Amino acid sequence: MQFISIGDLKTNFSSVLEQIKNSGEKFVIEYGKKHQKIAVIVPYDESIVQNQSREFGICENFASVKINNFDMSEEELLEG
């Protein structure tokens, strides 16, 4: 994975795309003087678009919600 600033990406966009196409390299795009990471360019084959399956319940047992003294009927709730 390579890191690239927005300015360098603008200047070398075509060559960055060639590297992604030919070697499957991933690029992290950095922004500003502090090099804040804002995005990742990945090969299309590895993109989220291709991976439509998602695992549900991965955060199970990490958090819970408990509501005490909830005195509202279903009708009142649905009117809201």
C-alpha positions in Angstrom: 0.0 0.0 0.0 1.4 3.4 -1.0 0.6 6.8 0.4 0.1 9.7 -1.9 -0.8 13.4 -1.4 -3.6 14.9 -3.4 -1.1 17.1 -5.3 1.0 14.1 -6.3 -2.2 12.2 -7.3 -3.3 15.1 -9.5 0.1 15.3 -11.2 0.6 11.6 -11.6 -3.0 10.3 -12.0 -2.5 8.3 -15.1 0.6 6.6 -13.8 -1.1 5.8 -10.5 -4.0 4.2 -12.4 -1.5 2.2 -14.5 0.2 0.9 -11.3 -3.2 -0.1 -9.9 -4.1 -1.8 -13.1 -0.9 -3.6 -13.6 0.2 -4.6 -10.1 -2.9 -4.3 -8.0 -1.3 -1.7 -5.8 -3.5 0.2 -3.3 -3.1 4.0 -2.7 -4.0 5.9 0.4 -4.8 9.5 -0.4 -3.5 12.0 2.1 -4.7 15.6 2.6 -3.1 18.7 4.0 0.0 19.5 5.9 -0.8 16.8 8.6 -1.2 14.2 5.9 -4.7 13.2 7.0 -5.8 10.0 5.4 -9.0 10.6 3.5 -9.5 7.8 1.0 -8.1 4.6 -0.6 -8.0 3.7 -4.2 -8.1 0.0 -4.7 -8.3 -2.2 -7.8 -11.9 -2.7 -9.1 -11.7 -6.4 -8.4 -11.2 -5.8 -4.7 -13.8 -3.0 -4.4 -16.9 -3.0 -2.3 -19.0 -3.0 -5.4 -17.8 -6.6 -6.2 -18.3 -7.8 -2.6 -22.0 -7.6 -2.0 -22.2 -10.0 0.9 -22.1 -8.5 4.4 -21.9 -10.2 7.7 -24.7 -9.1 10.0 -24.4 -9.2 13.8 -20.6 -8.6 13.9 -21.1 -6.1 16.8 -23.3 -8.4 18.8 -22.5 -8.3 22.5 -20.5 -5.1 22.2 -23.3 -2.8 23.3 -26.9 -2.9 24.5 -29.8 -0.5 25.1 -32.2 -0.7 28.0 -35.2 1.5 28.3 -36.8 1.8 31.7 -40.4 2.9 32.3 -41.4 3.2 28.7 -45.1 3.9 29.1 -46.4 4.4 25.6 -48.9 2.3 23.7 -48.2 1.0 20.1 -50.8 3.5 18.8 -49.1 6.5 20.5 -45.7 5.3 19.2 -47.0 5.0 15.6 -48.8 8.3 15.6 -45.6 10.2 16.5 
